[in-house]
Amino acid sequence: MLALTVHAQSNYKPGYIITNSHDTMIGWIDYRTDRMNALHCHFKADLTGNEQIFLPDQIFGYRFSEAGKFYVSKTIVIDGKPRNVFLEYLIQGIMNLYFYTTNAEKNEDCSISNHYFFENQKGEMISVTKAQDKIITDSKGISAYWEDQKYKGLIRYIFNDCEPVKQKAWKAEFTHKSIISLTKDYHNLTCTTGQKCIEFETTPDSQYIKTKFSVYAGVENEAYAPSIILDDYFYNHFIQVNNSPFIGAEIGFSIPRWKKSLSLQTDFSLTRQHREIDRHYPDYTEKYDNTSAYCDHFDYYYDAIRLGLNLGVRYTYQKWKLQPSLEAGVLFNYGLNISERATEYYYTDISKIEHFTWRDKEAIFHGTPGHYIGIGFDCPLKNDHAVFFRINRERRNNFLGIREYDMITWKIKLGYTL
């Protein structure tokens, strides 16, 4: 499974690597999160070729052609510990600027720690970071919002020889836009040769969270209607397996730079459920009003439009042409315009109806929670479209106080990803 996961989570984009001898190799590079990009470079000469993994001490750097992100190998020191990583190169000039992100080692909440590294013309590196904002409470129980401002003082120290930039540092935000702007201003004001600094253009990651829309149709198979009025007796004696058509839509959310094979799925479906039962039992006898009563027959009618709401996680193995998938999650099923009735006929004389009972109830809303699991496969087409097939098993239960048994439903779907 580990081997499958490594292959399935790739997100290759066009780019090139720069060797330690400053030769360039054009190909495809796995475009992952900033933290992953800082640790290693996964490279392919072509998409069908073998993958090569380069560590920071093995190449000078690498760059994505379309996204523009440029990473170079550097040795940095964080919390007194040296480490060799790929830093994202932001500005080349009188003062070089780099960016690095990692999990904060001293924070119990494992929060993300971002660092900007400033490199002067002597090759000296100074790290600037910012602690997480938080709410603090004093000894008197008074709470206040606290924001770390120490980074502004350190930036003023770095640009100490340029008063205009030093003053602007007081208003600097801890963002790419603000820090890059300060560094460019510093270069323009201190560069005596008139040479412009180089900003390594980074295209905004418009698809950091990727959204996919799908539509589908299918049929579901269930043994029990989600009854409001039936009791144990009717469930035990009048089970009827039923097939119902449905239509639906899915919205999938994934983060390709993190795990391309995993996605969060939201699913909305409409099902038309209808069933009728007409059973005759002339030999069934029970005591009724201290007399022997004969149940001649039983009628049952159920009709509803049901809205299904599913929320789950899907894993898709994307290396093959037919991409298998596994999924699981929770669901909630709403009944709309439910119409249900049951009629029992009892006789004390075989030729005469002495008594009958009638139970009829009209319901507007009825909801049941549950969970589901499923398997399927996708057949990718051009332009990121796909045709898919799924088989899901749903188990719906009830904690709303309405009398019903758990229901097992099998669903078969055929759909298209837009």
C-alpha positions as CSV (number, residue, x, y, z in Angstrom):
1,M,0.0,0.0,0.0
2,L,2.9,2.4,0.7
3,A,4.3,1.8,-2.8
4,L,0.8,2.5,-4.3
5,T,0.4,5.7,-2.3
6,V,3.8,7.0,-3.4
7,H,2.9,6.6,-7.1
8,A,-0.7,7.8,-6.8
9,Q,0.1,11.1,-4.9
10,S,2.4,12.5,-7.6
11,N,1.5,15.9,-9.2
12,Y,4.0,16.4,-12.0
13,K,4.5,19.8,-13.6
14,P,7.0,20.9,-16.3
15,G,10.3,22.3,-15.0
16,Y,14.0,21.7,-14.8
17,I,16.7,20.9,-12.4
18,I,20.2,22.6,-12.1
19,T,23.0,20.3,-11.3
20,N,25.9,21.2,-9.0
21,S,28.0,21.8,-12.1
22,H,25.2,24.3,-13.2
23,D,24.0,22.1,-16.1
24,T,20.3,22.2,-16.8
25,M,18.0,19.1,-17.2
26,I,14.5,19.8,-18.5
27,G,11.7,17.4,-17.6
28,W,8.8,17.1,-15.0
29,I,8.9,17.8,-11.3
30,D,6.5,16.7,-8.6
31,Y,4.7,19.9,-7.4
32,R,3.9,19.4,-3.8
33,T,3.4,21.6,-0.7
34,D,6.1,24.2,0.3
35,R,7.2,22.0,3.2
36,M,7.6,18.9,0.9
37,N,9.3,20.9,-1.9
38,A,11.9,22.0,0.7
39,L,12.9,18.4,1.5
40,H,13.4,16.7,-1.9
41,C,12.9,17.0,-5.6
42,H,11.1,14.2,-7.5
43,F,12.2,14.5,-11.2
44,K,11.3,12.7,-14.4
45,A,12.8,13.3,-17.8
46,D,9.4,12.4,-19.3
47,L,6.1,11.4,-17.7
48,T,6.4,7.8,-18.7
49,G,10.0,7.5,-17.5
50,N,11.5,6.5,-14.1
51,E,11.4,8.8,-11.2
52,Q,14.6,10.3,-9.7
53,I,14.7,11.7,-6.2
54,F,17.2,14.5,-5.5
55,L,18.1,15.7,-2.0
56,P,19.4,19.2,-1.3
57,D,23.1,18.2,-1.3
58,Q,22.8,16.5,-4.7
59,I,21.7,19.4,-7.0
60,F,22.0,23.1,-7.0
61,G,18.3,23.7,-7.3
62,Y,15.2,23.3,-9.4
63,R,12.4,25.4,-10.9
64,F,8.8,24.9,-12.1
65,S,8.4,26.4,-15.6
66,E,4.7,27.4,-15.3
67,A,4.3,28.0,-11.6
68,G,7.6,29.9,-11.5
69,K,8.7,28.6,-8.1
70,F,12.5,28.4,-7.9
71,Y,14.2,26.3,-5.2
72,V,17.9,26.4,-4.4
73,S,20.0,24.2,-2.0
74,K,21.2,26.0,1.1
75,T,22.4,25.1,4.6
76,I,20.4,27.0,7.2
77,V,20.3,27.1,11.0
78,I,17.0,26.9,13.0
79,D,16.9,26.7,16.8
80,G,20.6,26.1,16.7
81,K,20.4,23.1,14.5
82,P,21.9,23.2,10.9
83,R,19.9,21.6,8.1
84,N,20.4,21.3,4.4
85,V,17.2,22.2,2.5
86,F,15.7,23.7,-0.6
87,L,14.8,27.3,0.0
88,E,12.3,29.1,-2.3
89,Y,14.3,31.9,-4.0
90,L,12.2,35.1,-4.0
91,I,14.6,38.0,-4.7
92,Q,18.1,38.2,-6.1
93,G,19.8,41.5,-5.5
94,I,21.9,43.5,-3.0
95,M,19.9,41.5,-0.4
96,N,18.8,38.0,-1.4
97,L,15.5,36.8,0.0
98,Y,14.4,33.2,0.5
99,F,11.4,31.5,2.1
100,Y,11.2,28.2,4.1
101,T,8.3,26.6,5.9
102,T,8.2,23.6,8.3
103,N,6.4,22.3,11.3
104,A,7.3,24.3,14.4
105,E,9.4,22.0,16.5
106,K,8.7,23.8,19.8
107,N,5.0,24.1,19.4
108,E,2.8,21.4,21.0
109,D,0.1,22.1,18.4
110,C,2.5,21.3,15.5
111,S,1.6,24.6,13.9
112,I,3.3,25.7,10.7
113,S,6.4,27.8,11.1
114,N,7.4,30.2,8.2
115,H,10.9,31.7,7.9
116,Y,12.2,34.4,5.6
117,F,16.0,34.2,5.1
118,F,17.9,37.4,4.2
119,E,21.4,36.9,2.7
120,N,23.7,39.9,2.4
121,Q,26.6,40.3,0.0
122,K,28.9,38.6,2.5
123,G,26.8,35.4,2.3
124,E,25.5,35.8,5.9
125,M,22.0,34.5,6.4
126,I,19.6,35.9,8.9
127,S,16.3,34.2,9.7
128,V,13.1,36.1,10.4
129,T,10.0,34.3,11.7
130,K,6.8,35.1,13.5
131,A,5.2,33.3,16.4
132,Q,1.6,32.2,16.2
133,D,-1.0,34.7,17.3
134,K,-2.8,33.6,20.5
135,I,-5.1,34.7,23.3
136,I,-3.4,35.1,26.7
137,T,-4.9,35.3,30.1
138,D,-3.3,37.2,33.0
139,S,-3.4,36.4,36.7
140,K,-6.7,38.3,37.1
141,G,-8.4,36.3,34.5
142,I,-8.4,39.0,31.9
143,S,-7.9,37.7,28.3
144,A,-6.3,39.6,25.4
145,Y,-5.3,38.9,21.9
146,W,-1.5,38.8,21.4
147,E,0.3,39.2,18.1
148,D,4.1,38.7,17.8
149,Q,5.7,41.9,16.5
150,K,9.4,41.0,17.1
151,Y,9.9,40.3,13.4
152,K,9.5,44.0,12.6
153,G,12.5,44.9,14.9
154,L,14.7,42.3,13.3
155,I,13.8,43.5,9.8
156,R,14.7,47.1,10.9
157,Y,18.1,45.7,12.0
158,I,18.7,43.9,8.7
159,F,17.9,47.1,6.7
160,N,19.7,49.4,9.2
161,D,21.8,51.1,6.6
162,C,18.7,52.3,4.6
163,E,16.6,54.7,6.7
164,P,13.5,54.8,4.3
165,V,13.2,51.0,4.3
166,K,14.0,50.9,8.0
167,Q,11.0,53.1,8.7
168,K,8.7,51.2,6.4
169,A,9.5,48.0,8.4
170,W,7.2,49.2,11.2
171,K,4.2,48.7,9.0
172,A,5.4,45.5,7.4
173,E,3.1,42.5,7.4
174,F,4.5,38.9,7.6
175,T,3.5,38.1,4.0
176,H,5.3,37.4,0.7
177,K,3.9,40.7,-0.8
178,S,5.1,42.9,2.1
179,I,8.5,41.3,2.7
180,I,9.3,41.2,-1.1
181,S,8.3,44.9,-1.4
182,L,10.7,45.9,1.4
183,T,13.6,43.9,-0.1
184,K,13.1,45.4,-3.6
185,D,12.9,48.9,-2.2
186,Y,16.2,48.3,-0.3
187,H,17.9,47.1,-3.5
188,N,16.6,50.1,-5.5
189,L,17.9,52.6,-2.9
190,T,21.3,51.0,-2.2
191,C,22.4,49.6,-5.6
192,T,25.0,51.9,-7.0
193,T,25.3,50.2,-10.4
194,G,21.7,50.8,-11.4
195,Q,21.2,47.1,-12.0
196,K,17.7,46.0,-11.2
197,C,17.1,43.2,-8.7
198,I,15.6,39.9,-10.0
199,E,12.3,38.8,-8.7
200,F,11.6,35.2,-9.4
201,E,8.0,35.4,-10.5
202,T,5.7,33.0,-8.8
203,T,2.3,32.4,-10.4
204,P,-0.4,32.3,-7.7
205,D,-1.5,28.7,-7.1
206,S,-5.1,29.1,-8.2
207,Q,-5.8,25.3,-7.9
208,Y,-4.2,24.7,-4.5
209,I,-7.6,23.3,-3.6
210,K,-9.0,21.5,-6.7
211,T,-12.7,21.1,-7.2
212,K,-14.4,18.6,-9.4
213,F,-18.1,18.4,-10.3
214,S,-19.8,15.2,-11.3
215,V,-23.4,14.1,-12.2
216,Y,-24.7,10.5,-12.1
217,A,-27.8,8.3,-12.3
218,G,-28.4,4.8,-11.0
219,V,-30.6,2.4,-9.1
220,E,-30.7,1.4,-5.4
221,N,-31.9,-1.9,-3.8
222,E,-33.3,-2.1,-0.3
223,A,-35.4,-4.5,1.7
224,Y,-37.2,-2.0,4.0
225,A,-39.1,1.1,3.4
226,P,-38.2,3.8,5.9
227,S,-41.5,3.4,7.6
228,I,-43.0,5.7,10.2
229,I,-46.1,3.6,11.1
230,L,-45.1,-0.1,10.8
231,D,-44.2,-2.1,13.9
232,D,-42.2,-5.3,14.4
233,Y,-45.0,-7.5,13.3
234,F,-45.3,-5.9,9.8
235,Y,-41.5,-5.8,9.4
236,N,-41.2,-9.5,10.2
237,H,-44.0,-10.6,7.9
238,F,-44.1,-8.2,5.0
239,I,-40.6,-7.6,3.9
240,Q,-40.3,-6.6,0.3
241,V,-37.1,-6.0,-1.7
242,N,-37.5,-2.9,-3.8
243,N,-35.5,-1.2,-6.6
244,S,-35.7,2.6,-6.9
245,P,-34.1,4.9,-9.5
246,F,-32.1,8.0,-8.4
247,I,-30.1,10.9,-9.8
248,G,-27.4,12.9,-8.1
249,A,-24.4,15.2,-8.2
250,E,-21.0,15.1,-6.5
251,I,-18.5,17.8,-5.6
252,G,-15.0,16.6,-4.8
253,F,-12.3,18.7,-3.1
254,S,-8.6,17.7,-3.2
255,I,-5.2,19.2,-2.6
256,P,-2.9,17.9,-5.4
257,R,0.2,19.4,-3.9
258,W,-0.4,17.4,-0.7
259,K,-2.1,14.1,-1.6
260,K,-3.5,14.0,-5.1
261,S,-5.1,10.5,-4.6
262,L,-7.3,11.6,-1.6
263,S,-10.4,13.8,-1.9
264,L,-13.2,15.0,0.2
265,Q,-16.6,14.1,-1.4
266,T,-20.0,15.7,-0.9
267,D,-22.9,13.9,-2.6
268,F,-26.5,15.0,-3.2
269,S,-29.1,12.6,-4.6
270,L,-32.8,12.3,-5.2
271,T,-34.6,8.9,-5.1
272,R,-38.2,8.1,-5.9
273,Q,-39.3,5.3,-3.6
274,H,-42.6,3.5,-4.1
275,R,-44.0,0.2,-2.9
276,E,-47.4,-1.5,-2.4
277,I,-48.1,-4.7,-0.6
278,D,-51.4,-6.7,-0.8
279,R,-51.2,-10.0,1.2
280,H,-54.0,-12.4,2.0
281,Y,-53.8,-14.7,5.2
282,P,-57.1,-16.5,5.6
283,D,-55.6,-19.0,8.0
284,Y,-54.0,-16.5,10.4
285,T,-55.8,-16.5,13.8
286,E,-55.3,-14.4,17.0
287,K,-57.3,-13.3,20.0
288,Y,-59.2,-10.1,19.5
289,D,-61.7,-8.7,22.0
290,N,-61.8,-12.2,23.7
291,T,-62.8,-13.8,20.5
292,S,-60.9,-15.6,17.8
293,A,-60.2,-13.2,14.9
294,Y,-59.0,-14.1,11.4
295,C,-56.7,-11.8,9.5
296,D,-57.9,-12.0,5.9
297,H,-55.4,-9.6,4.3
298,F,-53.0,-6.7,4.8
299,D,-52.5,-3.6,2.6
300,Y,-49.5,-1.4,2.7
301,Y,-48.6,1.7,0.6
302,Y,-45.5,3.9,0.7
303,D,-44.5,6.7,-1.6
304,A,-41.8,9.4,-1.1
305,I,-39.1,11.5,-2.7
306,R,-35.9,11.1,-0.6
307,L,-33.0,13.5,-0.5
308,G,-29.6,11.9,0.3
309,L,-26.7,13.9,1.7
310,N,-23.3,12.1,1.9
311,L,-20.0,13.3,3.2
312,G,-16.9,11.1,2.9
313,V,-13.3,10.5,1.8
314,R,-12.2,8.8,-1.4
315,Y,-8.9,7.2,-2.3
316,T,-8.2,6.8,-6.0
317,Y,-5.2,4.9,-7.4
318,Q,-4.3,7.0,-10.4
319,K,-1.5,5.1,-12.0
320,W,-3.6,2.8,-14.3
321,K,-5.9,3.8,-17.2
322,L,-8.9,2.5,-15.2
323,Q,-8.4,4.1,-11.8
324,P,-9.9,2.0,-8.9
325,S,-11.2,3.8,-5.8
326,L,-12.3,3.2,-2.2
327,E,-14.5,5.5,-0.2
328,A,-16.3,5.7,3.1
329,G,-18.3,8.3,5.0
330,V,-21.4,9.4,6.8
331,L,-24.8,10.2,5.4
332,F,-28.2,11.7,6.2
333,N,-31.3,10.8,4.3
334,Y,-34.4,13.1,4.2
335,G,-37.8,12.1,3.2
336,L,-39.9,14.6,1.3
337,N,-43.6,14.4,0.7
338,I,-43.9,11.0,2.4
339,S,-47.3,9.3,2.0
340,E,-47.7,6.0,4.0
341,R,-50.7,3.9,5.1
342,A,-51.3,0.4,6.3
343,T,-54.7,-1.5,6.6
344,E,-55.5,-4.7,8.5
345,Y,-58.7,-6.6,8.1
346,Y,-59.9,-9.0,10.9
347,Y,-62.9,-11.3,10.8
348,T,-64.8,-13.1,13.5
349,D,-66.9,-14.9,10.9
350,I,-65.5,-16.1,7.7
351,S,-68.4,-14.6,5.7
352,K,-68.6,-11.3,7.5
353,I,-66.2,-8.5,8.4
354,E,-66.7,-7.8,12.1
355,H,-63.7,-5.5,12.6
356,F,-60.9,-3.8,10.8
357,T,-58.2,-1.5,11.8
358,W,-56.9,1.4,9.7
359,R,-53.7,3.3,10.2
360,D,-52.9,6.2,7.9
361,K,-50.3,8.9,8.3
362,E,-49.1,11.6,6.0
363,A,-45.6,12.9,6.7
364,I,-43.8,15.9,5.2
365,F,-40.3,15.3,6.6
366,H,-38.5,12.2,7.8
367,G,-34.7,11.9,8.3
368,T,-32.3,9.1,9.1
369,P,-28.5,9.1,9.7
370,G,-26.1,6.4,8.8
371,H,-22.8,5.5,7.1
372,Y,-21.6,4.1,3.8
373,I,-18.6,2.4,2.1
374,G,-18.0,2.0,-1.6
375,I,-15.8,0.8,-4.4
376,G,-15.6,1.8,-8.1
377,F,-13.3,3.0,-10.9
378,D,-12.8,6.1,-13.0
379,C,-11.9,6.2,-16.7
380,P,-10.1,9.5,-17.4
381,L,-10.9,11.4,-20.6
382,K,-9.4,14.5,-22.1
383,N,-9.4,17.9,-20.4
384,D,-9.6,16.3,-16.9
385,H,-13.0,14.8,-17.6
386,A,-13.9,11.2,-16.7
387,V,-16.6,8.5,-16.7
388,F,-17.0,6.6,-13.5
389,F,-18.8,3.5,-12.0
390,R,-19.5,3.0,-8.3
391,I,-21.1,0.5,-6.0
392,N,-22.0,1.7,-2.5
393,R,-23.4,0.0,0.5
394,E,-25.4,2.2,2.9
395,R,-26.6,1.4,6.4
396,R,-29.1,3.9,7.7
397,N,-30.1,3.9,11.4
398,N,-32.4,6.1,13.5
399,F,-31.8,8.2,16.6
400,L,-34.7,10.6,16.1
401,G,-37.3,8.6,18.0
402,I,-39.1,7.4,14.9
403,R,-39.9,3.6,14.9
404,E,-37.9,1.8,12.2
405,Y,-35.2,-0.8,11.7
406,D,-31.8,-0.2,10.3
407,M,-31.9,-0.3,6.5
408,I,-29.3,-1.8,4.2
409,T,-29.2,-0.2,0.8
410,W,-27.0,-1.1,-2.2
411,K,-26.5,1.6,-4.8
412,I,-25.1,1.3,-8.3
413,K,-24.0,4.6,-10.0
414,L,-22.9,5.5,-13.5
415,G,-21.7,9.1,-13.9
416,Y,-19.6,11.7,-15.7
417,T,-17.0,14.1,-14.2
418,L,-17.3,17.6,-15.8
